[in-house]
Amino acid sequence: MTQPWPLPWEPDPQYRKRVAYFSMEYAIDQPLKIYSGGLGFLAGSHMRSAFDLRQNLIGIGMLWKNGYYDQVRHDDQSMRVQFQKKYYPFLVDTGICVSVTVNGHPVWVKALLLPPEVFGTAPLYLLTTDIPENDYLAQTITHRLYDTEPSTRIAQSIVLGLGGAQVVERLGGADVYHLNESHGLPLAFHLMTRLQDSQAVRRRVVFTTHTPEKAGNPEHELDFLRQMGFFGELSEAQVTEQTGMRGPRFSHTLAALRLAGRANGVSRLHGEVANRMWGDEPGICPISSVTNAQNARFWQDGVLRQALARDDDAALIRRKRELKRQLFQVVADQTGKLFNPEVLTIVWARRFAAYKRADLLLHDLYRFARLIEQSERPVQLIWAGKPFPFDQAAIELFNRLIRLSYKTARCAVLTGYELQLSRLLKQGADVWLNTPRRLREASGTSGMTAAMNGAVNLSVGDGWVPEFARDGHNCLLIPDADPTLDAAGQDAVDYSQLMNILEHQVRPWYYDQHERWLALVKQGMRDVLPRFDSDRMADEYYWTMYEQ
């Protein structure tokens, strides 16, 4: 590795190893729409902190021509999925073009660079097949993030893993390859072909698993993957030897755990869950945990931060009210509703997946209506988030919430849930509501950035929350439901506990005991940093995962 590593800074000596970070999505800044949700938000913050800390790290990702999708509206205000071509003139052509084989056909992969100075990130190399050297079918590989066509999804992994590995080699090679989820798994097969030594591969590969959900731990027919070229130049016997899988089904996560030397979950609780899920499987690497975090430099409002540092309550309250007004301009623009910055505002905003329970508040519509409609101690509620574009059940839930919102002036459902709206929601919320089924949320970082901006977390004790929470001091916790209950039973218990907290703690404290409410807000802001700033996370990855 004689070629200089492509960094515009001299790396801090404590971060000496050269790391190539592979992720299918990155949420860097609003103009660059190459992400869907939490995985991308996490990767984007990691790239920002690598820049801030002058780490010896680059990112490898995909340049999605149509992004994930644009969330817009039909004429009746219901959600519409739009795939719109994107242009990014701030990306730089590196002149690097490599070839991979997909389903027996050569596909050219071009690398473009997001320079560090554009958004304040580590150098990020984005791969595209949408170039004239390819036929139309090959060009479409990098059109849509998480394409529903199975062969296209596998082709995307081939481009990220096999193509990305070649790009890294053209840049001088890496000491450590970090797989942020298993999407780039073909990288490990490329290294095996080059090194012909499984232990040498394990010394170089680190794997982060992000979810206990089945959809996030994909399996495919082994023969299908072999036909697609997923394993690169490895023979069938070599694949079996290295992954321990003889078919017919191939688990991507299990293969990653066997090919990597170190793996981690994304919260302490998720590390325990991951070990229970995979720990009995033979041949896997150790699974530790590195709790996710978010970049405070990007996410936290500077005026709020300064007011907290000065312990200036009046300035903090004044700024929070201003931030609520900014959010409510979006509410008015999208829905025609004029929200009041003096009114308690609850926000539920994240990816629309069933286990996250966007509709938990609607378990008893009569009780919900009483909460929303009363004139004394009023409540305003905002929902936002993106369903998977082809998940009709999730889209119907989103549209059901829109229809419900027509019936009251104090409920709003917002579209366009991307970085800019996410930041406005976190800065404008009084309460950040988090209602996943417990042990289904690996981390859930949105509450971190909400707390940075003076929103009180009202949450199930899942993911990162148990590491942060001091119930009644820096957040409000929904007590754990009996895990032996079925889903309907857990929903009923969680709903009852949630409503009791809203009715007997949140509203009285906000309106009648404002000093107590303000103390809760400020303690959350103090406790979330620096522990849940991604600077801590990026540093911890070097010491616990890369330098081992």
For each residue, the residues with C-beta under 8 A, 3 or more apart:
1: 18 172 173
2: 172
3: 171 172 173
4: 172
5: 18 56 58 171 172
6: 58 123 171 172
7: 10 11 56 58 116 122 123
8: 115 116 117 123
9: 54 116
10: 7 54
11: 7 15 16 54 55 56
12: 15 53 54 55
13: 16
14: 542
15: 11 12 53 54 55 56 57 542
16: 11 13 56
17: 56 175 176 542 546 547
18: 1 5 56 57 172 173 174 175 176
19: 55 56 57 58 174 175 176 177 178 542 546
20: 57 58 59 60 164 168 174 176 177 178
21: 43 46 47 50 57 58 59 60 122 178 180
22: 59 60 61 160 161 164 177 178 179 180 183 184 187
23: 26 39 40 43 59 60 61 180 181 183 184
24: 39 61 62 145 146 156 160 180 181 183 184
25: 34 35 36 39 40 43 61 62 68 145
26: 23 32 34 35 40 43 44 47 59 61 124
27: 35 40 41 43 44 419
28: 32 34 35 44 47 48 114 119 121 124
29: 32 44 119 419
30: 33 418 419 420
31: 88 90
32: 26 28 29 88 114 119
33: 30 64 67 68 70 86 418
34: 25 26 28 40 61 62 63 64 67 68 126 145
35: 25 26 27 28 39 40 41 43 44 67 68 145
36: 25 39 40 68 145 146 351 386
37: 40 41 350 351 386
38: 41 42 210 350 351 443 444 445 446
39: 23 24 25 35 36 42 43 180 181 210
40: 23 25 26 27 34 35 36 37 43 44
41: 27 35 37 38 44 45 294 419 422 445 446
42: 38 39 45 46 180 210 266 292 294 443 445
43: 21 23 25 26 27 35 39 40 46 47 59 61 180
44: 26 27 28 29 35 40 41 47 48 121 295 298 419
45: 41 42 48 49 293 294 295 298 299 445 534 537
46: 21 42 43 49 50 180 534 537 538 541
47: 21 26 28 43 44 50 51 59 121 122 124
48: 28 44 45 51 52 119 120 121 295 297 298 534
49: 45 46 52 53 55 295 533 534 535 537 538
50: 21 46 47 53 55 57 121 122 538
51: 47 48 54 55 116 120 121 122
52: 48 49 120 295 297 535
53: 12 15 49 50 535 538 539
54: 9 10 11 12 15 51
55: 11 12 15 19 49 50 51 122 538 542
56: 5 7 11 15 16 17 18 19
57: 15 18 19 20 21 50 122 538
58: 5 6 7 19 20 21 122 123 124 125 168 171
59: 20 21 22 23 26 43 47 121 122 123 124 125
60: 20 21 22 23 124 125 127 160 164 167 168 184
61: 22 23 24 25 26 34 43 124 125 126 127 160
62: 24 25 34 126 127 128 142 145 156 159 160
63: 34 88 91 112 126 127 128 130 142
64: 33 34 67 68 86 142 143 144 145
65: 85 86 128 130 142 143 144
66: 69 83 84 85 86 143 144
67: 33 34 35 64 70 83 84 86 144 145
68: 25 33 34 35 36 64 144 145 146 386 389
69: 66 81 82 83 144 386 389
70: 33 67 81 82 83 84 416
71: 79 80 81 82 386 415 416 417
72: 79 80 82 415 416
73: 77 78 79 80 415
74: 77 78 79 80
75:
76:
77: 73 74 402
78: 73 74 399 402
79: 71 72 73 74 387 395 398 399 402 415
80: 71 72 73 74
81: 69 70 71 389 395
82: 69 70 71 72
83: 66 67 69 70 143 144
84: 66 67 70
85: 65 66
86: 33 64 65 66 67
87:
88: 31 32 63 91 112
89:
90: 31 114 115 118
91: 63 88 112 113 114 126
92: 112 113 114 115
93: 110 112 113
94: 111 112 113 125
95:
96: 110 111 125 167 170 171
97: 108 109 110 111 131 133
98: 108 109 111 163 166 167 170
99: 106 107 108 109
100: 106 107 109 158 159 162 163 166 229
101: 104 105 106 107 158 229 232
102: 105 107 138 141 155 158 159 228 229
103: 151 155 227 228 229
104: 101 227 229
105: 101 102 138
106: 99 100 101
107: 99 100 101 102 129 134 138 141 155 159
108: 97 98 99 129 131 133 134 138
109: 97 98 99 100 127 128 129 159 163 166 167
110: 93 96 97 127 128 129 131
111: 94 96 97 98 125 126 127 167
112: 63 88 91 92 93 94 125 126 128
113: 91 92 93 94 123 124 125 126
114: 28 32 90 91 92 118 119 121 123 124 125 126
115: 8 90 92 118 123
116: 7 8 9 51 120 121 122 123
117: 8 120
118: 90 114 115 121
119: 28 29 32 48 114
120: 48 51 52 116 117 297
121: 28 44 47 48 50 51 59 114 116 118 124
122: 7 21 47 50 51 55 57 58 59 116
123: 6 7 8 58 59 113 114 115 116
124: 26 28 47 58 59 60 61 113 114 121
125: 58 59 60 61 94 96 111 112 113 114 164 167 171
126: 34 61 62 63 91 111 112 113 114
127: 60 61 62 63 109 110 111 142 159 160 163 164 167
128: 62 63 65 109 110 112 131 142
129: 107 108 109 110 134 138 139 140 141 142 159
130: 63 65 134 139 140 142 143
131: 97 108 110 128 134 139
132:
133: 97 108
134: 107 108 129 130 131 138 139
135: 138 139
136: 139 140
137: 140
138: 102 105 107 108 129 134 135 141
139: 129 130 131 134 135 136 142 143
140: 129 130 136 137 143 144 152
141: 102 107 129 138 152 155 156 159
142: 62 63 64 65 127 128 129 130 139 156 159
143: 64 65 66 83 130 139 140 147
144: 64 65 66 67 68 69 83 140 147 152
145: 24 25 34 35 36 62 64 67 68
146: 24 36 68 153 388
147: 143 144 152 153 156
148: 152 153 390
149: 152 153
150: 153 154 220 224
151: 103 154 155 228
152: 140 141 144 147 148 149 155 156
153: 146 147 148 149 150 156 157
154: 150 151 157 158 220 224 225 228 230
155: 102 103 107 141 151 152 158 159 228
156: 24 62 141 142 147 152 153 159 160 183
157: 153 154 160 161 183 184 185 186 230
158: 100 101 102 154 155 161 162 163 186 228 229 230
159: 62 100 102 107 109 127 129 141 142 155 156 162 163 164
160: 22 24 60 61 62 127 156 157 163 164 183 184 186 187
161: 22 157 158 164 165 183 184 185 186 187 188 189 190
162: 100 158 159 165 166 186 187 189 190 229 232
163: 98 100 109 127 158 159 160 166 167
164: 20 22 60 125 127 159 160 161 167 168 184 187
165: 161 162 168 169 177 186 187 190 191
166: 98 100 109 162 163 169 170 190
167: 60 96 98 109 111 125 127 163 164 170 171
168: 20 58 60 164 165 171 172 173 174 177
169: 165 166 172 173
170: 96 98 166 167
171: 3 5 6 58 96 125 167 168
172: 1 2 3 4 5 6 18 168 169
173: 1 3 18 168 169
174: 18 19 20 168 177 204
175: 17 18 19 204 546
176: 17 18 19 20 204 205 206 545 546
177: 19 20 22 165 168 174 187 188 191 204 205 206
178: 19 20 21 22 206 207 208 541 545 546
179: 22 182 183 184 185 187 188 205 206 207 208 256 260
180: 21 22 23 24 39 42 43 46 184 208 210
181: 23 24 39 184 208 209 210 216
182: 179 185 207 209 217 218 252 253 255 256
183: 22 23 24 156 157 160 161 179
184: 22 23 24 60 157 160 161 164 179 180 181 187
185: 157 161 179 182 188 189 230 252 255 256 259
186: 157 158 160 161 162 165 189 190 230 231 232
187: 22 160 161 162 164 165 177 179 184 190 191 205
188: 161 177 179 185 191 192 201 205 255 256 259 260
189: 161 162 185 186 192 193 230 231 232 233 234 239 242
190: 161 162 165 166 186 187 193 194 232
191: 165 177 187 188 194 195 200 201 204 205
192: 188 189 195 196 198 201 234 238 242 259
193: 189 190 196 232 233 234
194: 190 191
195: 191 192 200 201
196: 192 193
197: 200 201
198: 192 201 202 242 259
199: 202 203
200: 191 195 197 203 204
201: 188 191 192 195 197 198 204 205 259 261
202: 198 199 205 259 260 261 285
203: 199 200 261
204: 174 175 176 177 191 200 201 261
205: 176 177 179 187 188 191 201 202 259 260 261
206: 176 177 178 179 260 261 262 263 264 541 545 546
207: 178 179 182 256 257 259 260 262 263 264 285
208: 178 179 180 181 263 264 265 266 290
209: 181 182 217 253 256 257 263 264 265 266 274 287 442
210: 38 39 42 180 181 216 266 442 443
211: 215 216 217 442
212: 216 217 270 273 274 277 439 440 442
213: 216 217 353 355 440
214: 217
215: 211 218
216: 181 210 211 212 213
217: 182 209 211 212 213 214 251 252 253
218: 182 215 251 252 253
219: 249 250 251 252
220: 150 154 224 225 249 250 252
221: 224 225 247 248 249 250
222: 225 226 245 246 247 248 249 250
223: 226 227 247 248
224: 150 154 220 221 227 228
225: 154 220 221 222 228 230 231 250
226: 222 223 229 230 231 236 239
227: 103 104 223 224
228: 102 103 151 154 155 158 224 225
229: 100 101 102 103 104 158 162 226 232
230: 154 157 158 185 186 189 225 226
231: 186 189 225 226 234 239
232: 101 162 186 189 190 193 229
233: 189 193
234: 189 192 193 231 238 239 242
235: 238 239
236: 226 239 240
237: 240 241
238: 192 234 235 241 242
239: 189 226 231 234 235 236 242 243 245
240: 236 237 243 244 245 246
241: 237 238 244
242: 189 192 198 234 238 239 258 259
243: 239 240 250 254 255 258 259
244: 240 241 254 258 282 283
245: 222 239 240 249 250 251 254 255
246: 222 240
247: 221 222 223 250
248: 221 222 223
249: 219 220 221 222 245
250: 219 220 221 222 225 243 245 247 255
251: 217 218 219 245 254 255
252: 182 185 217 218 219 220 255 256
253: 182 209 217 218 256 257 278
254: 243 244 245 251 257 258 278 281 284
255: 182 185 188 243 245 250 251 252 258 259
256: 179 182 185 188 207 209 252 253 259 260 263
257: 207 209 253 254 260 263 278 281 284 285 287
258: 242 243 244 254 255 281 283 284 285
259: 185 188 192 198 201 202 205 207 242 243 255 256
260: 179 188 202 205 206 207 256 257 263 285
261: 201 202 203 204 205 206 285 548
262: 206 207 285 286 288 545 548
263: 206 207 208 209 256 257 260 274 284 285 286 287 288
264: 206 207 208 209 271 287 288 289 290 544 545
265: 208 209 268 270 271 272 273 274 275 287 288 289 290 442
266: 42 208 209 210 270 289 290 291 292 442 443 463
267: 270 271 289 291 292 442 443 463 464 466 467
268: 265 271 272 289 291 466 467
269: 272 273 439 462 463 466
270: 212 265 266 267 273 274 289 442 443 463
271: 264 265 267 268 274 275 287 288 289
272: 265 268 269 275 276 289
273: 212 265 269 270 276 277 439 442
274: 209 212 263 265 270 271 277 278 287
275: 265 271 272 278 279 287
276: 272 273 279
277: 212 273 274
278: 253 254 257 274 275 281 284 287
279: 275 276 284 287
280:
281: 254 257 258 278 284
282: 244
283: 244 258
284: 254 257 258 263 278 279 281 287
285: 202 207 257 258 260 261 262 263
286: 262 263
287: 209 257 263 264 265 271 274 275 278 279 284
288: 262 263 264 265 271 544 545
289: 264 265 266 267 268 270 271 272
290: 208 264 265 266 537 540 541 544 545
291: 266 267 268 443 464 467 532 537
292: 42 266 267 443 445 448 464 537
293: 45 445 448 531 532 533 534 535 536 537
294: 41 42 45 298 299 445 448 449 452 532 533 534
295: 44 45 48 49 52 298 299 533 534 535
296: 299 300 305 452 529 530 533 534 535
297: 48 52 120 300
298: 44 45 48 294 295
299: 45 294 295 296 423 426 449 452 453
300: 296 297 304 305 449 452 453 529
301: 304 305 319 323 427 453
302: 305 306
303: 306 307 315 319
304: 300 301 307 308 316 319 320 323 427 452 453 454 525
305: 296 300 301 302 308 309 452
306: 302 303 309 310 315
307: 303 304 310 312 313 315 316 319
308: 304 305 311 316 522 525 526
309: 305 306
310: 306 307 315
311: 308
312: 307 315 316
313: 307 316 317 518
314: 317 318
315: 303 306 307 310 312 318 319
316: 304 307 308 312 313 319 320 454 518 521 522
317: 313 314 320 321 518
318: 314 315 321 322
319: 301 303 304 307 315 316 322 323
320: 304 316 317 323 324 454
321: 317 318 324 325 341 342
322: 318 319 325 326
323: 301 304 319 320 326 327 424 427 428 453
324: 320 321 327 328 339 341 345 428 430
325: 321 322 328 329 341
326: 322 323 329 330 424 427 428
327: 323 324 330 331 382 424 425 427 428 429
328: 324 325 331 332 338 339 341 428
329: 325 326 332 333
330: 326 327 333 334 414 421 424
331: 327 328 334 335 337 339 382 412 414
332: 328 329 335 336 337 338 339
333: 329 330
334: 330 331 412 414 415
335: 331 332 405 412 413 414
336: 332
337: 331 332 409 410 412
338: 328 332 409
339: 324 328 331 332 343 345 380 410 412
340: 343 378 380
341: 321 324 325 328
342: 321
343: 339 340 378 379 380 410
344: 377 378 379 380 430 431 506 507 510 511
345: 324 339 379 380 381 382 428 429 430 431
346: 379 380 381 382 429 430 431 433 458 502
347: 381 382 383 384 425 426 428 429 431 432 433 450 455
348: 358 361 381 382 383 384 385 433 434 435
349: 382 383 384 385 414 417 422 425 446
350: 37 38 356 385 434 444 446
351: 36 37 38 356 385 386 387
352: 356 358 385 386 387 388 391 394 395 397 398
353: 213 356 387 388 394
354: 357 393 394
355: 213 436 437 440 441
356: 350 351 352 353 435 436 441
357: 354 360 435 436 437 491 494
358: 348 352 383 385 397 398 401 435
359: 362 363 397 400 401
360: 357 363 435 491 494 495 498
361: 348 368 381 433 435 495 498
362: 359 365 368 404
363: 359 360 368 491 492 495
364: 367 368 495 499
365: 362 368 369
366: 369 370
367: 364 370 371 499
368: 361 362 363 364 365 371 372
369: 365 366 372 373 408
370: 366 367 373 374
371: 367 368 374 379 499 502 503
372: 368 369 379 381 408 410 411
373: 369 370 408 410
374: 370 371 377 378 379
375: 378
376:
377: 344 374 507 508 510 511 512
378: 340 343 344 374 375 410
379: 343 344 345 346 371 372 374 410 502 507
380: 339 340 343 344 345 346 410 411 412
381: 345 346 347 348 361 372 410 411 412
382: 327 331 345 346 347 348 349 411 412 413 414 425 429
383: 347 348 349 358 398 401 405 411 412 413 414
384: 347 348 349 413 414 415 417 421 425
385: 348 349 350 351 352 358 398 417
386: 36 37 68 69 71 351 352 389 417
387: 79 351 352 353 391 394 395 397 398
388: 146 352 353 391 394
389: 68 69 81 386 395
390: 148
391: 352 387 388 394 395
392: 395 396
393: 354 396 397
394: 352 353 354 387 388 391 397 398
395: 79 81 352 387 389 391 392 398 399
396: 392 393 399 400
397: 352 358 359 387 393 394 400 401
398: 79 352 358 383 385 387 394 395 401 402 413
399: 78 79 395 396 402 403
400: 359 396 397 403 404
401: 358 359 383 397 398 404 405 411 413
402: 77 78 79 398 399 405 406 413
403: 399 400 406
404: 362 400 401 407 408 411
405: 335 383 401 402 408 411 412 413
406: 402 403
407: 404 411
408: 369 372 373 404 405 411
409: 337 338
410: 337 339 343 372 373 378 379 380 381
411: 372 380 381 382 383 401 404 405 407 408
412: 331 334 335 337 339 380 381 382 383 405
413: 335 382 383 384 398 401 402 405
414: 330 331 334 335 349 382 383 384 417 421 425
415: 71 72 73 79 334 384
416: 70 71 72 421
417: 71 349 384 385 386 414 421 422
418: 30 33 421 422
419: 27 29 30 41 44 422 423
420: 30 423 424
421: 330 384 414 416 417 418 424 425
422: 41 349 417 418 419 425 426 446 449
423: 299 419 420 426 427 449
424: 323 326 327 330 420 421 427 428
425: 327 347 349 382 384 414 421 422 428 429
426: 299 347 422 423 429 432 446 449 450 452 453 455
427: 301 304 323 326 327 423 424 453 454 455
428: 323 324 326 327 328 345 347 424 425
429: 327 345 346 347 382 425 426 432 450 453 455
430: 324 344 345 346 455 456 510
431: 344 345 346 347 455 456 458 506
432: 347 426 429 446 447 450 451 455 456 457 458 459
433: 346 347 348 361 458 459
434: 348 350 441 444 446 447 457 458 459 460 462 465
435: 348 356 357 358 360 361 459 460 478 494 498
436: 355 356 357 440 441 444 460 462 463
437: 355 357 440 441 460 462 487 490
438: 441 460 461 462 480 481 483 490
439: 212 269 273 462 483
440: 212 213 355 436 437 462
441: 355 356 434 436 437 438 444 460 462 463
442: 209 210 211 212 265 266 267 270 273 463
443: 38 42 210 266 267 270 291 292 463 464
444: 38 350 434 436 441 447 462 463 464 465
445: 38 41 42 45 292 293 294 448 449 464 532
446: 38 41 349 350 422 426 432 434 449 450
447: 432 434 444 450 451 457 459 464 465 468
448: 292 293 294 445 451 452 464 468 528 532
449: 294 299 300 422 423 426 445 446 452 453
450: 347 426 429 432 446 447 453 455 457
451: 432 447 448 454 455 456 457 468 474 475 524 525 527 528 532
452: 294 296 299 300 304 305 426 448 449 525 528 529
453: 299 300 301 304 323 426 427 429 449 450 525
454: 304 316 320 427 451 521 522 524 525
455: 347 426 427 429 430 431 432 450 451 521 524
456: 430 431 432 451 475 476 506 517 520 521 524
457: 432 434 447 450 451 465 468 469 474 475 476 524
458: 346 431 432 433 434 475 476 478 498 501 502 506
459: 432 433 434 435 447 462 465 469 475 476 477 478
460: 434 435 436 437 438 441 465 477 478 480 494
461: 438 465 466 469 477 478 479 480
462: 269 434 436 437 438 439 440 441 444 459 465 466
463: 266 267 269 270 436 441 442 443 444
464: 267 291 292 443 444 445 447 448 467 468 532
465: 434 444 447 457 459 460 461 462 468 469 475 477
466: 267 268 269 461 462 469
467: 267 268 291 464 531
468: 447 448 451 457 464 465 474 475 527 528 531 532
469: 457 459 461 465 466 474 475 477
470: 473 474 475 523 527
471: 475 476 477
472: 476 505 520
473: 470 520 523
474: 451 457 468 469 470 520 523 524 526 527 528
475: 451 456 457 458 459 465 468 469 470 471 520 524
476: 456 457 458 459 471 472 501 505 506 520
477: 459 460 461 465 469 471
478: 435 458 459 460 461 494 497 498 501
479: 461 497
480: 438 460 461 483
481: 438 485 489 490 493 494 497
482: 485 489 490 493
483: 438 439 480 490
484:
485: 481 482 489 490 493
486: 489 490
487: 437 490 491
488: 491 492
489: 481 482 485 486 492 493
490: 437 438 481 482 483 485 486 487 493 494
491: 357 360 363 487 488 494 495
492: 363 488 489 495 496
493: 481 482 485 489 490 496 497
494: 357 360 435 460 478 481 490 491 497 498
495: 360 361 363 364 491 492 498 499
496: 492 493 499 500
497: 478 479 481 493 494 500 501
498: 360 361 435 458 478 494 495 501 502
499: 364 367 371 495 496 502 503
500: 496 497 503 504
501: 458 476 478 497 498 504 505 506
502: 346 371 379 458 498 499 505 506 507
503: 371 499 500 506 507
504: 500 501 507 508
505: 472 476 501 502 508 509
506: 344 431 456 458 476 501 502 503 509 510
507: 344 377 379 502 503 504 510 511
508: 377 504 505 511 512 513
509: 505 506 512 513 514 516 517 520
510: 344 377 430 506 507 514 517
511: 344 377 507 508 514
512: 377 508 509
513: 508 509 516 517
514: 509 510 511 517 518
515: 518 519
516: 509 513 519 520
517: 456 509 510 513 514 520 521
518: 313 316 317 514 515 521 522
519: 515 516 522 523
520: 456 472 473 474 475 476 509 516 517 523 524
521: 316 454 455 456 517 518 524 525
522: 308 316 454 518 519 525 526
523: 470 473 474 519 520 526 527
524: 451 454 455 456 457 474 475 520 521 527 528
525: 304 308 451 452 453 454 521 522 528 529
526: 308 474 522 523 529
527: 451 468 470 474 523 524 531
528: 448 451 452 468 474 524 525 531 532
529: 296 300 452 525 526 532 533
530: 296 533 535 536
531: 293 467 468 527 528 536
532: 291 293 294 445 448 451 464 468 528 529 536
533: 49 293 294 295 296 529 530 536 537
534: 45 46 48 49 293 294 295 296 537 538
535: 49 52 53 293 295 296 530 538 539
536: 293 530 531 532 533 539 540
537: 45 46 49 290 291 292 293 533 534 540 541
538: 46 49 50 53 55 57 534 535 541 542
539: 53 535 536 542 543
540: 290 536 537 543 544 545
541: 46 178 206 290 537 538 544 545 546
542: 14 15 17 19 55 538 539 545 546 547
543: 539 540 546 547
544: 264 288 290 540 541 547 548
545: 176 178 206 262 264 288 290 540 541 542 548
546: 17 19 175 176 178 206 541 542 543
547: 17 542 543 544
548: 261 262 544 545
